[in-house]
Amino acid sequence: MMFLGEIMMESKEKLYKSALGENIRKIRKRIKLTQDAFSEKIGIEPSSLSNIENGKSFPSTLTIIQIHQKFNINVEEIFDIEYLKNINSIEEDLHTTIKNLNSDKKRILWKIVKSLDL
């Protein structure tokens, strides 16, 4: 059985993967390269790039370095996940709210969360 903290960490990881992948996709499209051409230039398989862009996997450190060097892309641009700051404040609010619920309401909330099949 997963605890709320584990679910939140797993969800946070998915958000980071998705954000990094989207940033890399935007960079690739801005320089007008296909996935095949972009992946060839940075030395990875097109399927690996697809997995990164679709948020299924994290880019390796070497991949980040290659994007930076081959296309003169600032590393901060790749890691710019400003919108996740809102997620962090949402998580803090959720934590506080859950902490202040009575036992019955916590049980109801737990049933709702379990029904989401996360």
Secondary structure, DSSP 8 states (H G I E B T S, - for coil): ---HHHHHHHHHHHHHHHHHHHHHHHHHHHTT--HHHHHHHHTS-HHHHHHHHTTSS---HHHHHHHHHHHT--HHHHT--TTHHHHHHHHHHHHHHHHHS-HHHHHHHHHHHHHTT-
